[in-house]
């Protein structure tokens, strides 16, 4: 393709707000969302092959439909305040793991599904976790890492 010789109206979109096809399930607004092994969004759980992708921006009920019949908007690339099972101030900066769609912990559950990095300790039962843009890798695929841009955003958030 040749270089431009006139202006171009280039499409763009918000990188931290994405739509995903929903599994045959309900996802509540404000819940942690994961992709299952088939690539469909579902409420996060400590389930094999789940990969956290962000937080639900809306409620979607696809429990009566087939996987993919509905889509859900999911936000990532931000810090979110969620319940924790038992955390401490000393864990700030550590990777946290899914307990359920509204709870995280520093201990890996049965499947060790990472959900983000603790960036602010509120109490032993509450904290802020940062979920990078696009979510996280599946459990067991190397260690959870953050890009240089995400590390810089974390530093700004903590300042």
Protein Blocks (a to p, Z undefined) as FASTA:
>chain_A
ZZdfbdcddddddfkbccdddddddddehiacdddfkopacdddddehiacfbjcfbdcd
fklmcehkaccdddehiacddddfbdcfklgoiacddfblmbccfbdcfkopafbdcfbd
fblmbccddddehiaadehiacadddfklmmmmmmmmZZ
